[in-house]
Amino acid sequence: MNLTEIEKRMVELRDEISKEDADLNAIETEINTLKEEKRALIESAEKREKMLEEAKQFGKPLHTEKKEERKNMEEMNKTPEYRSAWLKSLQGKDLRCSVGALADQTL
């Protein structure tokens, strides 16, 4: 149950209490159970908030870094070196280059 469902059920129980033939022991038990569930939900939410605040103190969230990595990877994919290496890997060619070929590329 979530908090709104618990509160809604508490209102329903309040209406049942006013009835003459209400089983007060069963209603009391359910109310206590609902109070405990509500307390547990609130504690969980508070714990989650505290953990989020602690995580914010350590810099950027992790998901932001992944976006940056993805952007860098997309930029790298556009380079001629990457495209050439990708094509060579598809063709089954050796990706290692000789020193002479590397020297020619730098000129």
LINKAVEN-V341661 format. One record per residue. PSI is psi in whole degrees, 0 to 359 (NA if undefined). OMEGA is omega in degrees with one decimal (none if undefined). Layout:
psi = {PSI:PSI}
omega = {OMEGA:OMEGA}
This chain:
psi = {149:177:321:323:321:314:322:317:325:321:317:319:324:321:324:327:325:348:147:322:22:141:94:326:317:319:318:318:315:321:315:321:316:321:318:318:317:317:317:320:318:317:319:317:319:319:318:316:318:317:321:319:319:321:326:334:342:19:210:148:156:323:334:320:323:323:319:319:318:319:316:321:319:321:319:323:338:350:148:326:317:314:320:314:322:316:316:321:326:325:352:18:159:130:346:138:153:164:322:320:323:320:322:324:329:344:NA}
omega = {173.2:-174.2:-178.8:177.9:178.5:-179.8:178.5:179.7:177.8:177.2:178.3:179.2:177.4:178.2:179.5:-179.8:-177.3:178.7:-178.5:-174.8:-177.2:175.3:-172.4:179.4:179.2:179.3:179.1:178.4:180.0:178.2:178.8:178.1:179.1:177.1:179.9:177.7:-179.9:178.7:179.8:178.2:-180.0:178.3:179.1:179.1:179.1:178.5:178.7:179.0:-179.9:179.6:177.7:179.0:178.4:-179.8:179.5:-179.1:-176.2:174.6:-174.9:174.1:-176.7:-176.8:177.6:179.6:179.4:177.5:179.5:178.0:179.6:179.2:177.9:179.1:178.3:177.8:179.7:179.9:-177.7:-177.2:178.8:-179.8:-179.8:-178.6:178.8:179.4:179.3:179.3:178.3:179.5:176.7:-179.0:179.9:-179.1:178.8:-177.7:178.7:179.9:178.5:-179.3:179.8:179.3:178.8:179.2:178.9:-178.3:-176.9:-179.3:none}
